């Protein structure tokens, strides 16, 4: 099945359209949900002695830890049962459903809001594991960088268009608005609409995305168990077996460790930028939305540019180039003036240009190092490493901002992740990592290397 759909333009388009579908949610999370939480849900005096900015960074860290525990097991189950499309559908709709519920949480209900948000995040990240798992099956080594970049590029445009619609709603809101919406009401409408967008375009993407692979039979010793329990045990055993054998693949392991560091930096900047802009820079929600809008549309061109750049200089070198700029962005965030939107917009444009490069090329470079028959499991690991790394950046930000009483030194502290990640990535032998994928063998729950 995978060979039949590899490099098929229609399949690639439907696959990429799922990025279009879910990007409305993740863009809204940064541009609206974070600022809505710190400015509306959390009282002015804070909650439990903590500021909204500190709480948000802490919850992002906790949510990442939850995902760290479950993602590779789900990926292993999906590979064994040949169920990537079914898992993608289920978790996408779970995430969208809880996004639709977010705007109905009342002001001051901090724990409830955070619970609903974390479940929406679980749905988003879990669905992406199975979405990413398609990549080695729909593209070969020669086209994988461009295909991955196309997915991110469509995602940036989709997310940007949705944020543009949300900005129009905000512009028409206010005390004298013709819509009758307050700014808080406009935020609730913007969050709800992201859930609707996610559902509608997921249905379109799934309509042309086939299930791939062939399901393996449940091992004899598990056939007396209920299917969900049998598959859970298979998933755990395959995950443990794969993890034990990763030590035999030092170049893949080194790439993963490098990714964990620099991804921690990128994910932290993305996750806390909205809260940082509202709480530390005292910018209005409309200004934050405009910044994210700039980031999305610039990122479209950035993703395409870095996809072409990878063809010329290699994905590894292209990522290293982008990490230099990421570090400069984090340092520049320390110096942004309070209450002035224009410098924030300029930094958003720079961030947008390198955003697509580091995300799309990291995904595709990893895809050339992993065995195709276990792609969802390995992308489950990739998600685990991504989410495990994403625990520490927000946690560091939360601790530094709490100790200093300001988000400025906290944002500056993130630079260390880009430095360490870049140094480690420079030492990865990509050719050796790609050759090693043929040494993996999977049968049922058994893994050998």
N, C-alpha and C positions, 0 to 999 in steps of 0.2 A: 504493500500500500504506500509506504513512504516513498519508494522509488517513483511510483506513478504520479505523485503530487509534487515531487521535487522540482523547483524552479517553474512551477505552473503559475502563470500570472494571476489567474482568477483566484486560486487558493491563497496566494500571497496577499492579494488585496483584501479578501475576507478576513484573513488572519490579522492584517494590519489595522483593519477597522475596529477590532476589539480594543486596540490602543486608543483609537478615537473615542470609543464608548466610555472607557473608564477614566480617561483623562479629565473629564468634567469634574469627577469626584475629587481626584487628588489635587487638582488646581484649586478647586473650591475649598478643600481642606486647608491649604496654605493661605489663600487670599481672603476667605470669608470665615470659615469655621473657627480658625485659631483666634482671629480678632473678635468674632462674635462671643467666643467663650471668655476671653479676657475682659471684654468691654461690657458684656450683657449678663452672661450666666454667673460670673464671679462678681460678688458685691464690690463696691468701691473700696471698702476697707480690707479686701482680700478674703480668704477662706482658710480657716484653721491656722491662722497666723502666716499664711503664705500668699505671695502675689499670684495673679493669674498666669503670668509668664513662667514662673517657677513651677507651678502645678502642671502646666501644659507640657513643659520639657520633661518633667518626671513621668507623666503618663505615657508620653511617646516612648520613653525608655522601657516602661513596664510592658506596654503592648508588644514591643519588639522582643522582649524575653519570652512572652507567651508563644509568639510565632516561631521563635528559635526551637521550641520544644516539639512542635507538631509538623512542621513543613516537610522534612525529608521523608517521614513515615507516609504522609499522604502521597508524595511523589512516587514512592516505591509501590504503594498499592495501585496507583493509577497505571504504572508501567505493567505490573503483573496482570491486571484485569483489562488492559487496553481500554482505559476509561478516561483519557485526558479530556475529551470533549464533555463528557458527563460531569466530571469534577469541575471543569471550568464553568459550566452552566450553573451548577448548584451554588458554588461559592460566589459567583458574580451576583446572583439574585439575592443571596443572603446579605452581601454587602450593600446592594442597592436598597433592599427593604429597610435596613437599619438607617441608611442615609435618609430615606423618606420619613423615618420616625424622628430624626434629630430636631427638626424645627418645632416639634410639638412639645419639647421639654420646656418647662416654665423657667423663668428667671430665678436664679438662686439655687436651682436643683443641681448642684455641682456633681455629686456622685452619680446621679442618674444620667446626666449628660455624658459624663466620661465613660460610663458603662456602654451606652449605646454607641458612642464613637469608637471605642475599642473593638466592638463586634464588627462594625462597618470596616474597620481597618483589617481585621482578620479575613473578612470576605474578600477585600481588595487584594491583599498580598497572596492569599491562597489561590485565588483565581489566576493571578499572574504566574504562579509556579507552573501551571498546566499550559498557559498561554506560551510562556517561554520554552516549555518542553517541546513545542511544535517546531521550533526554529531549526534544529539540525535535520529535521525530517522534510522541511519544505525548501531548504537551501543547501547547496554544496559549499565546500571550502572557498571556492572562487567568488561566490555570490553572497555569502552569509553576512559580511559586513554591510553591504548595500541593503540587503533585506531587513536586517535589524535596524539600520538607520531609517529605512522607509517607515517601519512600524512606529518608531519614536517620532518621526517627522509628522506623520498623520495624527499622532496623539497630541503633539503640540498645537497643531492647527485646530483639532477638535476642542481641546481644552481652552484654547484662546478664543475661539468663536463663542463658546459657552460663557466664558468670563466677560466677553463683550456684551452679551445679552444681559448678564447680571449687572454690569455697569450701567446699562441703559435703565434698568429697573431702579437702581440706586439714584441715578440722576433725576428720575421722575418722582422720587420719594421726598418726604420732608413735610414740614408743617403746612405748606401751601401747595402740596402736590395735587396733581390732577388724578392720581391713582388712588389717593386716600391712604397710602401706605406711609408709615413712619420709617425711619432708617432701620429700626429693629425689625419691623415687618418685612422690609425689603431683603434683609439678611436671611430671614426665615424662608422667604420665597426663593431666594437664590440657592439655598441649601437643598430645599425640596426639589427644585428643578434639576439639580445635578443627579439626583436619584432617578428621576424620570428619564433623563438623557442616557444614563447608564443602562437602564432596562431596554429602551427602544433600540439603541444601536447594538447592544449585545445580541438581541434577537436577529438583527440583520447579519451580523458577523457569523453567528452560529449556523445560519441557514445555508451557508456555502462552505463550511469547515467540516471536513469528514473526520470520523473517528479513525485513528491509525493503529497499526500493529495488530497482533493477534493475542487474545487472552490465553494465559497459561492455566492449566488445570490446578485446582487446589490440591496440595500434597495430601497423601493418603491419611496421615496422622491428624489432619485438621478437618476431614470431611464430616465428622460427626458434630462439629461445632456449627453455630449459626454463621452465615456468610460474613456478616460484618465483623464478627470476632476472629474468624479465620484470616480474613484479609488484614486485620489489624496486627495479628501475630506475624504474618508474612512480611508486612511492612516494617515492623520493628526489627525482625531478624535480618532482612535485606539491608536495612539502614546500618545496623551494627556491623554486618559483614563488610559492607562498602567502606565504612569509616575505618575499620581496622586495617584495610588494605591500602588506604590512601598513602600510608607511609612508604609504600613501594613505588610511589609516583611523586618523587620530590619536586619536580618542576611544576606539576599541577598544584601540589600543596603550597608551594611558594607563591604561585599566582594568587591562590585563594587567600593566603595570609596578607599579601600586598593589597588585594581588593578589600579585605576587611578594614584595613586602616584608611585608605583613601575614600572608600565608600562611606565610612563613618563621618568623615568630614563633609562630603556632599549631602548626605541625607540630613545631617544636623542643620546645615545652612538652609536647606529647603523646608524642613519641619518647623524651625523656630522663626523664620524670617517674618511671617505675618505677625506673630506675637511680639517679636522684637520691635517691629515698626510701630505697632500700636502702643506698647507699654514703655519702651525706651525712647523712641524717636517722636512719640506723640503725634503720629500721622493719622489722618482720618481714614475710615474704611474705604472710601472712594479712591483715595490716593494709593492704598495698598492694592486694590483691585487693578488700577491702571498699571502699577509696577508689574504685577503678575501677567497682565495682558501683554505688556512689552516683552517680558521674558518668554512667553509662549510663542509669539510670532517670530522673534529673533531665533529662538531655539529650533524652529522649523528649518531655517536656512543653515543654522549651525550643525544640525544633525546630518543634513545632506552634504555639507562641506566636509565634515570629518569622515563621512563614509567614503568620499572620493579621496581624501587625504590618506586614509588607511590603505587604499589601493596603491598609492605611490610610495609611502614610507613605512607601511605596516601598521597594524592596529596598535601594537605595543608602543611604538614611538609616538603615534598620534595621541594616545592616552597620556603619555608622559608630558607632552606639550600642553595638554589641557590642564593638567594638575598644577603646573606653574601658575596659570591664570587663576585657578581656584584658590590657591594660597593667597594670591594678591587680593582677590575679592574679599576673603575673610579678614585680612588686615585692613582693607579699606573700610569695611563695615564699622570698625572701631572709631573711625574719624568722621562718620556721617554726622552732619549738624542736626540738632533737634528742631523739629517743626518745619523743615524744608524738604519738599517732595522732590525737587529737580535732581539733587545729587543721588537720592535713592533710586530715581528712575534710571539715571545713567549707569549706576551699578547693576541694576536689574538687567539692562541691555547686555552688559559684559557677561554677566552670569548666564544669561540665556544662550549666548553664542557657544559657551563651552559645556553647557548642560547636556546637550544632545550627544556631544562627543564622548564624554566619559561614560554615560549610561549605555548608549547603543553599542559602542565598541567593546566595552567590558563584557556585555552579554554575548556578543558574537565571538569574541576571542575565546571565551570560556567554551562556547559551543563547538569550537574546532578541537577542543582537548578531551571531550567526553564521548563515551560509547553511545551510539544512536539508540540501541535497544533499551537503554536505561536513562533516556534523556530527561523524563519527568523527575525521576529520583535524583539525578544529578543537579537538575535545576532546583529541586527541593533543597538540596544541600546548599546550592548557590543562594537561595532565599534565606536559608538558615544563617549562612555566613553574613549575608547582607543585614539580616535583622539582629544577629548577635552583635555585629559591629555597631549597628545603629542604637544599641543600648547605651554605649559609653559616651558618645558625643553629646547627646541631650542630657545625660546624667552629669557630665562634666560642666556643661553649660548651666544646669540647674544649681549645682554646688557652688560654682564660681559666682554666679549672679546672687545667690543667697548670702555668701560670705562677704561679697563686696557691696551688695546693695545696688548693683548696676549690671545691665546686660552688656555693656561695652567691653570690659575685660573678658567676659564670658565668650563673646563672639571672637575675640582675638585669640583665645586659647585653642580654638579649633584648628589653627594653622598647623599645629604639630602633627595632626593626622595626615595631612597632605604631604608633609615632608617625609615621614616614615613610610607611607604607602608608596611614594614615588621612588625612594631609594630601593625598596624591596622589589618593586616591579622591574626596575632597571636590570636586576640580576636574573630574571626569569629567562630560561632558554625555551622559547616558544616552539621551535622545531622539534625538540626532544619531547615536549609535552604533547604535541600533536601525534608523534609516532607512538607514544605509549598507550593511546586509546585502544589499539588493537589487541592489547594484552589482557583486557577485561573479558570475563566470561560469566554469563548469568543463566541459571536454570532454576526455575521456581524461586524458592527463597534462598538458594545457595549462590554464593558469590565466590569466584576464584580469580586470581590474578597471577 
